[in-house]
Amino acid sequence: MLKTFSKADITQQNMLWEDKEVKFDVPQLHTRLHSGEKILDTINHIEDSKGNPGDTGKLLVTNLRILWHSLVHKKFNLSIGYARIGTTNTRVVHMHTKGRIPSQALYILAISNETRFEFLFTDVSGETARREQPIFASIFDVHLLYQRTFLYRDLKLRGAIVQVGQLILLPDEQVYSQVQGVWNLSSDQGNLGSFVVTNIRLVWYADANETFNISLPYLQIESLRIRESKYGPALVIQTAETGGSYVLGFRIDPVERLSELFKELCSLHTIYTDQPNFGVHYDPEEARKRVAAAVEEAAQATQFKIEDYHELDERQEREINTKLNSYLAAGCAGALSTEQPTPAPVYCKELGFAMERIPDGYKLQDLWNLMPTKMTDYDD
């Protein structure tokens, strides 16, 4: 028995590379997007200050990468996949062509094939209002979302994806079927577990240990086969090069159930390849509203309002402090003086032990009340 489903007949154009590579001057880069790739935000009047100084272009923020293309020379463009971004930050630069006017710039350090690339995208609009606005905020937001949604795109081994026998579902994920009694043939003795088939990935986990699991998005499946093994007919899955190029084998009894699962996986793989869900969803307008609301709230918090403050009557505190300081000063002077004899201690009924005699005009309570027990509002 041999059944095969593979990507051998898929053109190179449909292979996903956009989020994992850095490319330059690709023909029709900004018009030929990958299936499922969406432009989430557009930033106009941006210059690639390192590679193409003097050329005004625009930045396109997609759910897989950052695109820049020149509006002056159509062939000049670049693509930076989020998986290759190491560092991002903003800085203030001075444009030479605009009388050294300060402007915002986005710095990106990317690493691809052990090569480091530095990019500097500068706002050349010259608009004063844009200097105070976070015009590059969408890039930081989408990059963070991409990092948090790797289970949609990448193979994961031994992850915290199963809890009490139930798969922890991702947003927009739906379970289509569950198959029990699935043997993982990665070891000689095999491990018994279960399959969970969803619209995004195939998950296997061991019944005896849920942390021994595999989360395999359809995006990382290179081929599916049913072939003979020393354990009988087995489902063999070859992962893509970006997924580690693993060969995974699973045995399911009876053979009829194995064939049904094979057909289901082939169908779901085809559907997902046509319309993949990369897990990155971002609304730039909603994000701008949140930023504006946060700025307004911060501005209100820093405003001084007279009605929020009350003048307190500190006369009681000053009176007590004066008495205490005078008492301590008198006591210290008496202790340092050698002419006057040290007064004999007296028994205090309130405290129950002997103590130094309190000078006339003072009460025992005055020594304990360093602060007034009750502060009253004082209004002029």
C-alpha positions as CSV (number, residue, x, y, z in Angstrom):
1,M,0.0,0.0,0.0
2,L,1.4,3.4,-1.0
3,K,-0.5,6.7,-1.1
4,T,1.3,10.0,-1.5
5,F,0.4,13.7,-1.3
6,S,3.3,16.2,-1.6
7,K,4.1,19.7,-2.7
8,A,6.3,18.6,-5.5
9,D,3.9,20.1,-8.1
10,I,3.6,23.4,-6.3
11,T,5.5,26.3,-7.9
12,Q,8.3,28.1,-6.0
13,Q,6.1,31.2,-5.9
14,N,3.6,29.5,-3.5
15,M,6.3,28.4,-1.1
16,L,6.3,30.6,2.0
17,W,9.5,32.6,2.3
18,E,8.2,36.1,3.0
19,D,8.5,36.0,6.8
20,K,11.9,34.2,7.0
21,E,14.1,36.0,4.4
22,V,15.5,39.5,3.6
23,K,15.3,40.3,-0.1
24,F,16.2,43.2,-2.3
25,D,14.9,44.5,-5.6
26,V,12.3,41.7,-6.2
27,P,10.2,42.5,-9.4
28,Q,6.7,43.6,-8.5
29,L,7.4,43.0,-4.8
30,H,4.6,45.1,-3.4
31,T,1.9,43.9,-5.8
32,R,2.6,40.1,-5.6
33,L,1.7,39.1,-2.1
34,H,1.6,35.6,-0.7
35,S,-1.7,33.8,-0.3
36,G,-3.1,34.9,3.1
37,E,-0.7,37.9,3.3
38,K,-2.5,41.2,4.0
39,I,-1.4,44.8,4.1
40,L,-2.2,46.0,7.6
41,D,-0.8,49.6,7.4
42,T,0.8,52.0,5.0
43,I,3.3,54.7,6.0
44,N,3.9,57.3,3.3
45,H,6.9,59.7,2.7
46,I,9.6,57.3,3.9
47,E,13.2,57.2,2.7
48,D,15.5,54.2,2.9
49,S,18.4,56.3,4.2
50,K,21.1,53.6,4.0
51,G,20.4,51.9,0.7
52,N,18.5,54.5,-1.3
53,P,19.1,57.9,0.1
54,G,17.2,60.7,-1.6
55,D,14.4,58.3,-2.9
56,T,11.0,58.9,-1.4
57,G,9.0,55.7,-0.9
58,K,6.4,54.1,1.3
59,L,6.5,51.3,4.0
60,L,3.9,48.6,3.8
61,V,3.3,46.6,7.0
62,T,1.9,43.1,6.3
63,N,1.2,40.2,8.6
64,L,4.4,38.5,7.4
65,R,7.0,41.2,6.7
66,I,7.9,44.9,6.2
67,L,8.0,46.1,2.6
68,W,9.6,49.3,1.3
69,H,9.5,50.4,-2.3
70,S,10.7,53.6,-4.0
71,L,8.3,55.9,-5.7
72,V,11.1,57.4,-7.8
73,H,12.7,54.2,-9.2
74,K,10.2,51.4,-9.4
75,K,12.9,48.6,-9.3
76,F,14.2,49.6,-5.9
77,N,12.5,47.8,-3.1
78,L,13.2,45.5,-0.1
79,S,11.5,42.9,2.0
80,I,12.2,42.2,5.7
81,G,10.6,39.1,7.2
82,Y,9.6,39.4,10.8
83,A,11.4,36.2,11.7
84,R,14.7,37.9,10.7
85,I,14.3,41.1,12.7
86,G,16.6,41.2,15.7
87,T,16.3,44.8,17.0
88,T,13.9,47.7,16.3
89,N,13.9,51.2,17.7
90,T,13.1,54.8,16.8
91,R,15.5,57.7,16.8
92,V,15.7,61.3,15.8
93,V,17.8,62.2,12.8
94,H,18.5,65.5,11.0
95,M,17.8,65.5,7.3
96,H,20.5,67.2,5.2
97,T,18.2,68.2,2.4
98,K,15.7,69.9,4.6
99,G,18.0,72.3,6.5
100,R,18.8,69.7,9.1
101,I,15.3,69.5,10.3
102,P,14.8,66.9,13.0
103,S,12.7,63.9,11.9
104,Q,11.7,60.5,13.1
105,A,13.5,57.4,11.9
106,L,13.0,53.7,12.3
107,Y,16.2,51.5,12.8
108,I,16.0,47.8,12.1
109,L,18.7,45.2,12.6
110,A,18.0,42.0,10.7
111,I,20.0,38.8,10.5
112,S,19.6,36.4,7.5
113,N,21.9,33.6,6.6
114,E,24.5,34.7,9.2
115,T,24.6,38.2,7.6
116,R,23.6,41.3,9.5
117,F,21.6,44.0,7.8
118,E,21.0,47.5,9.1
119,F,18.1,49.6,7.8
120,L,17.2,53.2,8.6
121,F,13.8,54.4,7.4
122,T,13.4,58.2,7.7
123,D,10.3,60.3,7.6
124,V,10.9,62.9,4.9
125,S,7.4,64.5,4.8
126,G,8.7,67.6,6.6
127,E,5.4,67.8,8.5
128,T,5.8,69.2,12.0
129,A,2.8,67.2,13.3
130,R,4.3,63.9,12.3
131,R,7.4,64.5,14.5
132,E,5.3,64.1,17.7
133,Q,3.2,61.2,16.4
134,P,4.2,57.5,16.7
135,I,4.1,56.9,12.9
136,F,6.0,53.6,13.2
137,A,3.9,52.2,16.0
138,S,2.1,49.7,13.8
139,I,5.4,48.0,12.9
140,F,6.2,47.4,16.6
141,D,2.7,46.2,17.3
142,V,2.5,43.8,14.3
143,H,6.0,42.4,15.0
144,L,5.0,41.7,18.6
145,L,1.8,39.9,17.4
146,Y,3.9,37.8,15.0
147,Q,6.1,36.7,17.8
148,R,3.2,35.7,19.9
149,T,1.4,33.6,17.2
150,F,4.2,31.2,16.1
151,L,2.0,28.1,16.6
152,Y,0.1,29.1,13.5
153,R,3.2,28.9,11.4
154,D,6.0,26.9,13.1
155,L,6.4,23.3,14.2
156,K,6.5,23.0,18.0
157,L,7.8,20.0,20.0
158,R,7.0,19.4,23.7
159,G,5.0,22.6,24.1
160,A,2.3,23.5,26.7
161,I,-0.5,22.9,24.3
162,V,-2.6,20.2,26.0
163,Q,-4.3,20.6,29.3
164,V,-6.2,17.7,31.0
165,G,-6.5,15.8,27.7
166,Q,-7.9,18.8,25.8
167,L,-6.1,20.8,23.2
168,I,-5.7,24.5,24.1
169,L,-7.2,26.1,21.0
170,L,-5.8,29.1,19.2
171,P,-8.1,32.0,18.1
172,D,-10.1,31.1,15.0
173,E,-9.1,27.4,15.5
174,Q,-11.7,24.7,15.1
175,V,-11.4,21.0,15.9
176,Y,-12.5,18.7,13.1
177,S,-11.8,15.3,14.4
178,Q,-10.0,13.4,17.2
179,V,-8.4,10.0,16.7
180,Q,-7.3,7.9,19.6
181,G,-5.0,4.9,19.6
182,V,-2.3,6.5,17.5
183,W,1.2,5.0,17.8
184,N,4.1,7.4,17.4
185,L,6.9,5.4,15.7
186,S,9.7,7.8,16.6
187,S,11.2,5.2,19.0
188,D,11.6,1.4,18.8
189,Q,8.9,0.6,21.3
190,G,6.5,3.4,20.1
191,N,4.4,5.7,22.1
192,L,0.6,5.5,22.3
193,G,-1.3,8.8,22.0
194,S,-4.0,10.7,20.2
195,F,-4.4,12.9,17.1
196,V,-6.3,16.2,17.1
197,V,-7.1,17.5,13.6
198,T,-8.0,21.2,13.3
199,N,-8.3,23.7,10.5
200,I,-4.8,25.1,11.2
201,R,-2.6,22.2,12.4
202,L,-2.2,18.5,13.3
203,V,-1.5,17.8,16.9
204,W,-0.3,14.5,18.5
205,Y,0.2,14.0,22.2
206,A,1.1,10.9,24.3
207,D,-1.6,9.5,26.6
208,A,0.9,8.8,29.4
209,N,2.6,12.2,29.2
210,E,0.8,15.2,27.7
211,T,4.0,17.2,27.5
212,F,5.3,14.8,24.9
213,N,3.6,16.3,22.0
214,I,3.9,17.7,18.4
215,S,2.1,20.7,17.0
216,L,2.5,20.7,13.2
217,P,0.8,23.4,11.2
218,Y,-0.2,22.4,7.7
219,L,2.1,25.2,6.5
220,Q,5.1,23.1,7.5
221,I,4.0,19.8,5.9
222,E,6.0,19.0,2.8
223,S,4.4,15.6,2.1
224,L,2.0,13.0,3.4
225,R,2.3,9.3,2.6
226,I,0.9,5.9,3.6
227,R,3.7,3.3,3.3
228,E,4.6,0.0,4.6
229,S,6.9,-0.2,7.7
230,K,8.0,-3.0,10.0
231,Y,4.9,-2.1,12.1
232,G,2.6,-2.4,9.2
233,P,0.9,0.5,7.2
234,A,1.9,3.8,8.6
235,L,1.2,7.5,8.0
236,V,4.5,9.2,7.2
237,I,4.8,13.0,7.3
238,Q,7.7,14.9,5.9
239,T,8.1,18.4,7.3
240,A,9.4,21.3,5.2
241,E,12.9,22.6,5.5
242,T,11.7,25.5,7.6
243,G,10.1,23.0,9.9
244,G,13.3,21.1,10.5
245,S,13.0,18.5,7.7
246,Y,11.7,15.8,10.1
247,V,10.2,12.5,9.1
248,L,7.4,11.5,11.4
249,G,5.7,8.1,11.4
250,F,2.4,7.1,12.9
251,R,0.5,3.8,13.0
252,I,-3.3,3.7,13.3
253,D,-5.5,0.6,13.4
254,P,-7.5,-0.5,11.5
255,V,-6.2,0.4,8.0
256,E,-9.6,1.8,7.0
257,R,-9.4,4.5,9.7
258,L,-5.8,5.3,8.6
259,S,-7.0,5.9,5.0
260,E,-9.9,8.1,6.2
261,L,-7.5,10.2,8.2
262,F,-5.1,10.5,5.2
263,K,-7.8,11.8,3.0
264,E,-9.0,14.3,5.6
265,L,-5.4,15.6,6.1
266,C,-4.8,16.0,2.4
267,S,-8.1,17.9,2.0
268,L,-7.4,20.3,4.9
269,H,-3.8,20.8,3.7
270,T,-5.0,21.9,0.3
271,I,-7.6,24.2,1.7
272,Y,-5.2,25.8,4.1
273,T,-2.5,26.2,1.4
274,D,-5.0,28.3,-0.7
275,Q,-6.1,30.5,2.2
276,P,-3.7,30.2,5.1
277,N,-4.3,31.8,8.5
278,F,-1.0,33.3,9.8
279,G,-2.6,34.3,13.1
280,V,-1.7,38.0,12.9
281,H,-4.8,40.3,13.0
282,Y,-4.3,44.0,13.4
283,D,-6.6,47.1,13.0
284,P,-4.5,50.2,12.6
285,E,-7.4,52.6,13.1
286,E,-8.3,50.9,16.4
287,A,-4.7,51.0,17.5
288,R,-4.5,54.8,16.7
289,K,-7.6,55.3,18.8
290,R,-6.1,53.5,21.7
291,V,-2.9,55.5,21.5
292,A,-4.8,58.8,21.3
293,A,-6.9,57.8,24.3
294,A,-3.8,56.9,26.3
295,V,-2.1,60.3,25.4
296,E,-5.3,62.2,26.4
297,E,-5.5,60.3,29.7
298,A,-1.8,61.0,30.5
299,A,-2.3,64.7,29.7
300,Q,-5.3,64.9,32.0
301,A,-3.4,63.2,34.8
302,T,-0.7,65.8,34.7
303,Q,-3.0,68.8,34.8
304,F,-3.1,70.7,38.1
305,K,-6.6,71.1,39.6
306,I,-7.2,73.3,42.6
307,E,-10.3,71.4,43.7
308,D,-8.2,68.2,44.0
309,Y,-6.1,69.7,46.8
310,H,-7.1,70.6,50.4
311,E,-5.1,72.9,52.7
312,L,-4.6,71.3,56.1
313,D,-4.5,73.0,59.4
314,E,-0.9,72.3,60.6
315,R,-1.1,74.5,63.7
316,Q,-1.7,71.4,65.9
317,E,1.4,69.7,64.5
318,R,3.6,72.8,64.8
319,E,2.5,73.2,68.4
320,I,3.3,69.6,69.4
321,N,6.6,69.7,67.5
322,T,7.6,72.9,69.3
323,K,6.9,71.4,72.7
324,L,8.8,68.3,71.9
325,N,11.8,70.1,70.5
326,S,11.9,72.4,73.5
327,Y,11.7,69.5,75.8
328,L,14.5,67.6,74.1
329,A,16.7,70.7,73.9
330,A,16.2,71.3,77.6
331,G,16.9,67.7,78.4
332,C,20.0,67.6,76.3
333,A,21.3,70.9,77.9
334,G,20.7,69.4,81.3
335,A,22.5,66.2,80.5
336,L,25.6,68.1,79.2
337,S,25.8,70.5,82.1
338,T,28.2,69.6,84.9
339,E,27.1,72.4,87.3
340,Q,23.5,71.2,87.8
341,P,22.9,67.8,89.5
342,T,21.0,65.2,87.5
343,P,17.3,65.1,88.8
344,A,16.3,62.0,90.6
345,P,13.8,59.7,88.7
346,V,10.1,59.6,89.9
347,Y,7.6,56.7,89.7
348,C,5.0,57.1,86.9
349,K,1.7,55.5,87.6
350,E,0.6,55.6,83.9
351,L,3.7,53.7,82.7
352,G,4.3,51.6,85.7
353,F,8.1,52.4,86.1
354,A,10.4,55.2,87.1
355,M,11.3,58.0,84.7
356,E,12.8,61.4,84.6
357,R,10.5,64.1,86.0
358,I,8.6,66.0,83.3
359,P,9.2,69.7,83.4
360,D,6.4,72.0,84.4
361,G,4.0,72.9,81.6
362,Y,4.3,69.6,79.8
363,K,2.1,66.5,79.9
364,L,3.1,62.8,79.4
365,Q,0.7,62.6,76.4
366,D,2.7,65.3,74.6
367,L,5.7,63.0,74.3
368,W,3.7,60.3,72.4
369,N,1.7,62.5,70.0
370,L,4.4,63.4,67.4
371,M,1.6,64.0,64.9
372,P,-1.9,65.2,65.7
373,T,-4.4,62.3,66.0
374,K,-6.9,64.2,63.8
375,M,-6.1,66.7,61.1
376,T,-8.9,69.2,60.2
377,D,-9.4,71.1,57.0
378,Y,-8.6,74.7,57.2
379,D,-10.3,77.0,54.8
380,D,-9.6,80.8,54.6
